[in-house]
């Protein structure tokens, strides 16, 4: 336990250290006003159009690659199902 005669000096020292630390932090990181930073995010590429995605999926299906990939994949079963598993 801290003696009562030391509480005020410790409190004052803590406040001073906190203010100095806050001042140093603000000076090192600078101002964060909206005028200093870009407000809009720019993207170099556009997301794929839904129509383009549909056309690509239809071409994949019609090429036969979908059926081939489907045959190569293991049979589907619900999560937690033990149907078809050997014990």
Secondary structure, DSSP 8 states (H G I E B T S, - for coil): ---HHHHHHHHHHHHHHHHHHHHHHHHHH----TTTS-SS---SS----HHHHHHHHHHHHHTTHHHHHHHHS-----TT--TT---
